[in-house]
Amino acid sequence: MSEKKTGGQIIWESLMHEGVDVVFGITGGAILPTYDDLSKYNYPIHAIVTTHEQGAAHMADGYARATGKVGVAMVTSGPGATNLITGLATAHMDSTPMVAITGQVPTSLLGRDGFQESDVFGISMPVTKHNYLITDIRDLPMALKEAFYIARTGRPGPVLVDICKDVQQASIEWEYPTDVNMPGYRPNLNAPDAASVARAVRLLNEADKPLIVAGQGVSIAKAEAELRQLAELANIPVATSLLGIGCFPATHPLAVSWGGMHGAAHTNYAMQECDVMLAIGARLDDRLTGAFATFAPKAKIIHVDLDPSEMGKNLTIDTPVVGDALLTLREMLPQIQANEHPTWLAQIEEWKAESSERDILSQEIDDLIAPQIMRELWLATNEGDCTVVTDVGQHQMWEAQYFPHTKRRSLLTSGGLGTMGYALPAAIGAQIGHPEEEVWVIAGDGGFQMTMPELSTVMQERLPIKMAIINNGYLGMVRQWQDIFYNKRYSGTPLFNPDFVKIAEAYGISGRAVTEKEDVYEAIKEAQATNGPFLIDFQVDELTNVFPMVAAGGSNVDMIRRPRPATEVED
């Protein structure tokens, strides 16, 4: 039965129909009628008040990545809406399903430079999957229905709905729409083309050196089990992209780690030497491939992706398969032949052994270094039984290298946009989504300070998040580039840092600083034993670099690698 509702009520009722139980944001004049309706009508949706709108966007993003649901952010017009843009761009680059609801000035003031007016519709267009400007309440119900449909179907992404203040205050007879009819939007929900699948399977069955490169699309499609079945049946080694970490257990005998600019050397060698590559749910971006012209030169590439625009965007693809990863793998499995590939697997093991000789953890180093912290955190969490949310920089690469992930959606990180400041708010969203999960923030000293005020939200929501700051006194990854490519001219990278432990204490959060290698594990266990949030300031060696490294625009074959340790020569 239809009944009369205000625009604000329609927003909350629509969110409830879409299964939303939490919204991240900050109120303000242009969204006030909607927030007022939340209180007035006592809707069972938890509105989390953040300290900055960028934090709200990252929280919705982290919530969505951790749970697979659509994350929702709600803010006011003008600076409130524009502060969302970095978070929307982050979600857009990494295919995260989000709906952002923004207040807008009344329709009578549109285009008149009214107080806190901004063209958020125009500003957000390049960084959203779709967006709306609602100037008539009659358009609001369907726009909200469509927003959630677009955000979660096909290749997921963020959708923004900008709603004028007078629309929120107006009333109409309302009932929730049951159907979506969008002639211009036809997400591929069908099984992939049978002939394309048959060609792909034939290539894999005939390959001598096959390799799977799995991306985040495998997790989005919930296809981890099918990926594992195919790999085990045909004995095909599995590498991942950075965002694909966790879709295939890193401890599995067929796992070949992740590849690219800072990926494992043996993974890059495998990508360069394979004769057939099955890239599934990975967009094959420059950080994975290095120079496009020299990537996988010996391979026939099979690319499975839901988004047809990814086909041939960066590389020449021998067999494109447009389709959902789960449906595609299910079509492939009955046609895949059992195989062994002993010579190829032995070659990969040789490369792994050679990589381990150069591993920094196999060398005698007196200083506290970040790789040690990552490995001890992995051990302390029962070999990775937790969710880790990283910021962007050296610590992000070290976490991916030294914390083997075996659980789906257990590493949340900004891959495409590389957003510093992502970790803390995204971890808040992840913890809200999984209240019983152990959630760790791993952030650099630079990135942590970008969204550090969200410690207030941690305490406000009584969240038991654990935080590890990798404090080297620099914007570490940029300093590494200066070290290698700019003759050690450290311009703009040294940081003046606060006492992070005192900052935490000011918010009522326990913490400690660690400067010695011997104290790392004990500090982690203290954090785990604390009933509430805990911050550890790991003050690490300033000049440790991440290796391997491929120069931007360079080939994956031209890795800069850590030298082998010097060996003593007997007389």
C-alpha positions in Angstrom: 0.0 0.0 0.0 1.3 3.5 -0.9 1.4 6.2 1.8 2.6 9.7 2.0 6.3 10.1 2.8 8.8 13.0 2.8 11.9 12.8 0.7 13.9 12.2 3.8 11.7 9.3 4.8 11.9 7.9 1.3 15.7 7.8 1.6 15.6 5.9 4.9 12.8 3.6 3.8 14.7 2.8 0.6 17.9 2.1 2.5 16.0 -0.4 4.7 14.5 -2.1 1.6 18.1 -2.5 0.3 19.3 -4.2 3.5 21.3 -1.2 4.8 21.8 -1.1 8.5 24.7 1.4 8.8 25.5 4.8 7.2 28.7 6.7 7.5 28.7 10.5 7.3 28.4 14.0 8.6 25.2 16.0 8.7 24.9 19.7 7.6 22.4 22.2 6.3 21.5 20.6 2.9 21.1 17.1 4.3 19.6 18.1 7.6 16.0 17.2 6.7 17.0 13.7 6.0 19.0 13.3 9.3 16.1 14.9 11.1 13.7 12.2 9.7 16.1 9.5 10.9 15.6 10.7 14.5 12.0 11.7 14.1 10.8 8.3 12.8 13.4 6.2 14.7 14.6 4.2 11.7 16.7 1.1 12.7 19.8 2.3 10.8 22.9 3.3 12.6 24.3 6.6 11.5 28.0 6.8 12.3 29.3 10.3 12.7 32.8 10.6 11.2 35.3 13.4 11.7 35.7 14.0 8.0 33.7 13.2 4.9 36.7 11.5 3.2 36.8 9.2 6.2 33.1 8.5 5.7 33.7 7.4 2.1 36.6 5.2 3.1 34.5 3.6 5.9 31.8 2.8 3.4 34.4 1.4 1.1 36.0 -0.8 3.8 32.6 -2.0 4.9 31.7 -3.0 1.4 35.0 -4.7 0.7 34.9 -6.7 3.9 31.3 -7.7 3.7 30.5 -7.7 0.0 27.5 -5.5 0.7 26.9 -2.0 -0.6 28.5 0.6 1.6 26.6 3.9 2.1 28.0 7.4 2.9 25.7 10.4 3.5 26.9 14.0 3.7 25.9 17.6 3.1 26.4 19.8 0.1 29.4 21.9 -1.0 32.6 20.9 1.0 30.8 17.9 2.5 30.2 16.5 -1.0 33.5 17.5 -2.5 35.4 15.9 0.5 33.9 12.6 -0.7 35.6 12.7 -4.1 38.9 11.0 -3.1 37.0 8.2 -1.5 34.7 7.8 -4.5 37.7 7.7 -6.8 39.3 5.1 -4.6 36.2 2.9 -4.8 35.8 3.5 -8.5 39.3 2.4 -9.3 39.0 -0.8 -7.2 35.4 -1.7 -8.2 33.8 -1.3 -4.7 30.0 -1.1 -4.5 29.0 2.1 -2.8 26.1 4.5 -2.7 26.9 8.1 -1.7 23.9 10.3 -0.8 24.6 14.1 -0.8 22.4 17.0 0.1 22.2 19.9 -2.3 21.0 23.4 -2.1 17.2 24.0 -2.8 16.2 23.8 -6.5 15.5 27.6 -6.4 19.2 28.3 -5.7 20.8 25.8 -8.2 23.2 27.7 -10.5 23.1 30.8 -8.4 26.2 30.2 -6.3 24.2 29.8 -3.1 25.9 29.0 0.2 27.6 25.6 0.0 26.5 24.9 -3.5 28.9 22.9 -5.7 28.3 21.0 -8.9 28.9 17.6 -7.3 27.1 15.9 -10.1 29.7 17.3 -12.6 32.6 16.9 -10.2 31.8 13.2 -9.4 31.0 12.1 -12.9 34.6 10.8 -13.7 34.9 8.9 -10.4 31.6 7.2 -10.2 29.9 4.4 -12.1 26.8 6.6 -12.4 25.3 9.6 -10.6 22.1 11.6 -10.2 20.9 15.1 -9.4 17.4 14.9 -8.0 15.3 18.1 -8.3 11.8 16.5 -8.3 10.7 14.2 -5.4 8.8 12.0 -8.0 12.2 10.9 -9.3 13.7 10.0 -5.9 12.3 6.5 -5.3 13.5 5.1 -8.6 16.8 6.9 -8.5 17.6 5.2 -5.2 16.5 1.8 -6.4 18.6 2.2 -9.5 21.6 3.4 -7.5 21.8 0.2 -5.5 21.2 -1.9 -8.6 24.0 -0.2 -10.5 26.4 -0.3 -7.6 26.2 -4.0 -7.0 25.6 -5.5 -10.4 28.0 -6.1 -13.2 31.4 -4.6 -12.4 30.6 -3.0 -9.0 31.3 0.6 -8.3 30.2 3.8 -6.5 27.0 5.7 -7.4 26.2 9.2 -6.2 22.7 10.6 -5.6 22.7 14.3 -5.1 19.3 15.4 -3.6 18.1 19.0 -3.3 17.0 20.1 0.1 13.5 21.0 -0.9 13.1 17.5 -2.4 14.0 16.0 1.0 11.3 18.2 2.6 8.5 17.6 0.0 6.0 14.7 0.3 4.4 12.3 -2.1 2.4 9.1 -2.0 5.1 6.4 -2.1 5.8 2.7 -2.3 9.1 1.1 -3.0 9.7 0.3 -6.7 9.9 -3.4 -7.4 11.5 -3.4 -10.8 14.4 -1.6 -12.6 14.1 -0.8 -16.3 17.3 0.8 -17.6 17.6 0.3 -21.3 21.1 1.9 -21.3 22.4 -0.4 -18.6 22.6 -4.0 -19.4 25.1 -5.8 -17.1 26.3 -9.1 -18.3 24.5 -11.6 -16.1 24.7 -14.6 -18.4 27.2 -17.4 -18.9 30.2 -16.5 -21.1 30.2 -17.4 -24.8 30.7 -21.2 -25.1 33.1 -20.9 -28.1 35.4 -18.5 -26.2 35.4 -20.8 -23.2 36.2 -23.8 -25.4 39.2 -21.9 -27.0 40.5 -21.0 -23.6 40.3 -24.5 -22.3 42.0 -25.9 -25.4 44.9 -23.5 -24.8 45.2 -24.5 -21.2 45.0 -28.2 -21.9 47.8 -28.0 -24.6 50.1 -25.7 -22.5 53.5 -26.8 -21.3 54.0 -23.7 -19.0 50.5 -22.5 -18.0 50.0 -19.8 -15.4 46.9 -18.4 -13.8 46.9 -14.7 -12.8 43.9 -14.1 -10.5 42.6 -10.7 -9.5 40.0 -9.2 -7.2 37.2 -10.2 -9.6 37.6 -13.8 -8.4 36.6 -12.7 -4.9 33.9 -10.3 -6.1 32.3 -13.3 -7.9 32.9 -15.6 -4.9 34.8 -18.0 -7.2 37.7 -19.0 -4.9 36.6 -22.6 -4.6 36.3 -23.0 -8.4 39.6 -21.4 -9.0 41.3 -23.8 -6.6 39.5 -26.8 -8.3 40.8 -25.8 -11.7 44.3 -25.1 -10.5 44.6 -28.5 -8.7 43.0 -30.5 -11.4 45.4 -29.2 -14.1 48.4 -28.5 -11.8 48.5 -24.9 -12.9 50.5 -22.5 -10.7 48.5 -19.4 -9.5 49.8 -15.9 -9.2 47.7 -12.9 -8.2 47.5 -9.2 -8.6 47.8 -7.0 -5.4 44.0 -6.8 -5.0 43.7 -10.5 -5.8 45.7 -11.5 -2.7 43.5 -13.8 -0.7 41.5 -15.3 -3.5 44.0 -18.3 -3.6 45.7 -19.4 -0.4 49.2 -18.1 -0.3 50.4 -21.2 1.5 49.1 -23.6 -1.2 51.8 -25.6 -3.1 50.6 -24.1 -6.4 50.7 -20.5 -5.1 53.2 -18.3 -6.8 52.7 -15.1 -4.8 51.7 -11.8 -6.5 53.5 -10.0 -9.2 54.4 -6.7 -10.7 56.4 -3.6 -9.6 57.1 -4.9 -6.1 55.9 -8.5 -6.5 58.0 -11.5 -6.0 60.8 -12.0 -8.4 59.8 -15.6 -9.1 56.3 -14.5 -9.9 57.6 -12.0 -12.5 59.8 -14.7 -14.0 56.8 -17.0 -14.2 54.7 -14.4 -16.0 57.5 -13.7 -18.4 58.2 -17.4 -19.2 54.7 -19.0 -19.3 53.3 -20.1 -22.6 49.6 -19.7 -21.7 48.3 -17.2 -19.2 44.8 -17.3 -17.8 44.1 -13.8 -16.4 40.9 -14.0 -14.5 39.2 -11.0 -12.8 42.4 -8.9 -13.1 42.5 -5.8 -15.2 46.2 -6.2 -16.1 47.2 -2.7 -15.2 50.7 -1.2 -15.4 51.7 -2.0 -11.9 51.2 -5.7 -12.6 52.5 -5.9 -16.1 55.3 -3.3 -16.2 55.9 -2.1 -19.8 52.9 -3.5 -21.8 55.1 -4.2 -24.8 57.4 -6.6 -22.9 54.8 -8.4 -20.7 54.5 -12.1 -21.0 56.1 -12.2 -24.4 55.9 -16.0 -24.8 52.3 -16.4 -23.7 49.0 -16.7 -25.4 46.8 -14.6 -23.0 43.3 -15.6 -22.0 41.5 -12.7 -20.3 38.4 -13.4 -18.4 36.6 -10.3 -17.2 33.1 -9.1 -16.7 33.8 -5.7 -18.2 34.2 -5.9 -22.0 36.0 -2.5 -21.9 39.0 -4.2 -20.3 39.5 -6.5 -23.2 42.6 -5.4 -25.1 42.8 -2.1 -23.2 46.4 -2.6 -22.3 47.5 -5.8 -23.9 46.8 -7.8 -27.0 44.6 -10.7 -25.9 44.5 -14.0 -27.8 41.3 -15.2 -26.2 39.0 -12.7 -24.6 36.2 -14.2 -22.5 33.6 -11.7 -21.3 31.9 -13.1 -18.3 31.6 -13.5 -14.5 34.5 -15.3 -13.0 32.3 -17.8 -11.2 30.2 -18.7 -14.2 33.3 -18.9 -16.5 35.2 -21.2 -14.2 32.1 -23.4 -13.8 31.9 -23.6 -17.6 35.6 -24.4 -17.9 35.9 -27.1 -15.2 34.2 -30.0 -16.9 36.5 -29.4 -20.0 39.8 -29.1 -18.2 42.0 -32.1 -18.4 44.1 -33.4 -15.5 47.8 -32.6 -16.0 51.2 -32.5 -14.2 53.7 -30.0 -15.7 56.6 -31.3 -13.5 59.3 -29.5 -15.4 57.5 -26.1 -15.2 56.7 -26.5 -11.6 60.3 -27.4 -10.8 61.5 -24.3 -12.6 59.2 -22.1 -10.5 60.6 -23.8 -7.3 64.1 -23.0 -8.5 63.1 -19.3 -8.9 61.5 -19.4 -5.4 64.7 -20.7 -3.9 66.8 -18.1 -5.6 64.4 -15.4 -4.3 64.7 -16.7 -0.8 68.5 -16.3 -0.9 68.0 -12.5 -1.3 65.2 -12.2 1.3 65.9 -9.5 3.8 64.7 -11.8 6.6 67.4 -14.3 5.8 70.0 -11.7 6.5 71.5 -10.6 9.8 70.2 -7.1 10.4 70.4 -5.5 13.8 67.9 -2.7 13.2 64.1 -3.0 13.6 62.8 -3.5 10.0 59.2 -3.5 8.8 59.3 -7.0 7.1 60.0 -8.6 10.5 57.0 -6.8 11.9 54.8 -8.2 9.1 56.0 -11.7 9.6 55.6 -11.6 13.4 52.1 -10.1 13.1 51.2 -13.0 10.8 52.5 -15.5 13.4 50.7 -13.8 16.3 47.4 -13.8 14.4 47.5 -17.6 14.1 49.1 -17.3 10.7 46.8 -14.6 9.3 43.4 -15.3 10.9 42.4 -11.7 10.8 41.6 -8.8 8.5 44.4 -6.4 7.6 43.8 -3.0 6.2 46.8 -1.2 4.9 47.5 2.3 3.8 49.7 3.0 0.7 53.5 3.0 0.5 56.4 0.7 1.5 54.5 -0.8 4.4 51.7 -1.8 2.0 54.2 -3.7 -0.2 55.9 -5.3 2.8 52.6 -6.5 4.2 51.8 -8.1 0.9 55.2 -9.7 0.7 55.6 -11.0 4.3 52.0 -11.7 5.5 50.7 -14.7 3.5 46.9 -14.4 3.1 44.8 -17.5 3.0 41.3 -16.0 3.7 39.1 -14.2 1.1 38.8 -10.5 1.7 41.4 -10.6 4.4 43.6 -7.8 2.9 41.9 -4.4 2.1 44.0 -1.9 0.4 43.8 0.9 -2.1 45.3 -0.5 -5.3 44.3 1.6 -8.3 44.3 5.1 -6.8 46.9 4.4 -4.2 45.2 6.6 -1.6 47.2 7.6 1.5 44.9 7.9 4.5 42.8 4.9 3.4 43.7 2.4 6.2 42.2 3.8 9.4 38.8 4.7 8.2 38.5 1.7 5.9 39.4 -0.5 8.9 36.6 1.2 10.9 34.2 0.1 8.1 35.6 -3.4 8.1 35.2 -3.7 11.9 31.6 -2.4 11.8 30.9 -5.0 9.1 32.5 -7.8 11.1 32.4 -6.9 14.8 33.9 -10.3 15.9 36.8 -10.2 13.5 40.3 -9.2 14.6 41.1 -6.1 12.4 44.6 -4.6 12.1 45.5 -1.3 10.6 49.0 -1.2 9.0 49.9 2.4 8.1 52.9 4.5 7.4 53.6 7.6 9.6 52.7 9.9 6.6 49.4 8.2 5.6 48.2 7.7 9.1 48.3 11.4 9.8 46.1 12.2 6.8 43.0 10.6 8.5 44.3 10.3 12.1 41.3 12.2 13.6 39.1 9.2 12.8 40.6 7.8 16.1 37.6 9.7 17.5 35.3 7.5 15.5 37.1 4.4 16.8 36.4 5.5 20.4 32.9 6.8 19.7 31.9 3.4 18.3 33.9 1.4 20.9 35.8 -0.6 18.2 38.6 -3.0 19.2 40.8 -2.1 16.2 44.5 -2.7 16.5 46.9 -0.2 14.8 50.5 -0.7 13.7 52.2 2.4 12.5 55.4 1.8 10.5 57.3 5.0 11.5 60.4 5.7 9.5 60.3 9.4 9.5 59.8 9.7 5.8 57.2 9.4 3.0 59.0 6.1 2.6 58.1 5.0 -0.9 58.8 8.4 -2.4 62.1 8.5 -0.5 63.0 5.2 -2.0 62.5 6.6 -5.5 64.7 9.5 -4.5 67.3 7.1 -3.2 67.4 5.1 -6.4 66.5 7.5 -9.2 67.2 11.0 -7.8 70.7 10.7 -6.4 69.4 10.7 -2.7 68.0 14.2 -2.9 65.3 13.8 -0.2 63.3 16.8 -1.1 59.8 17.0 0.5 60.0 13.5 2.1 61.3 13.9 5.6 58.4 14.1 8.1 57.9 15.8 11.4 55.9 13.3 13.4 54.0 13.7 16.6 54.3 11.2 19.5 51.7 8.8 18.2 51.3 7.1 21.5 50.4 10.3 23.2 48.0 11.1 20.4 46.3 7.8 21.0 46.2 8.4 24.7 44.5 11.8 24.1 41.7 9.9 22.5 41.6 7.3 25.3 43.4 4.6 23.3 46.2 2.5 24.8 49.5 2.3 23.0 53.2 1.8 23.1 56.3 2.6 21.1 58.6 -0.2 19.9 62.2 0.4 18.9 63.9 -3.0 19.4 63.5 -6.2 17.4 63.1 -8.2 20.5 59.9 -6.3 21.6 57.8 -6.7 18.4 56.0 -10.0 19.2 55.4 -9.0 22.8 53.8 -5.7 21.7 51.5 -7.4 19.2 50.4 -9.8 21.9 49.7 -6.9 24.3 47.6 -5.3 21.7 45.6 -8.5 21.1 45.1 -8.9 24.9 43.7 -5.4 25.2 39.9 -5.2 25.4 39.6 -2.3 23.0 41.7 -0.4 20.5 45.5 -0.4 20.7 48.2 1.5 18.8 51.8 0.5 18.3 54.3 3.0 17.0 57.0 0.8 15.4 60.0 3.1 14.9 61.8 1.3 12.2 65.0 1.8 10.2 64.7 4.9 8.1 66.4 3.8 4.9 65.2 0.2 4.3 63.9 -0.2 0.8 61.3 -2.5 -0.8 62.7 -5.0 -3.2 62.2 -6.3 -5.9 61.4 -3.0 -7.7 60.5 -2.3 -11.3 61.0 1.2 -12.4 57.8 3.0 -13.6 57.4 2.2 -17.3 60.1 -0.5 -17.1 59.9 -4.1 -18.0 59.3 -6.8 -15.3 62.4 -8.5 -16.6 64.5 -5.5 -15.4 63.8 -5.8 -11.7 66.0 -4.0 -9.2 66.7 -6.6 -6.6 68.3 -6.9 -3.2 71.9 -8.2 -3.5 72.6 -11.7 -2.3 74.2 -11.6 1.2 78.0 -11.7 1.1 79.4 -15.2 1.9 82.6 -15.9 3.8 85.4 -17.5 1.7 87.3 -20.2 3.5 91.2 -20.0 3.3 
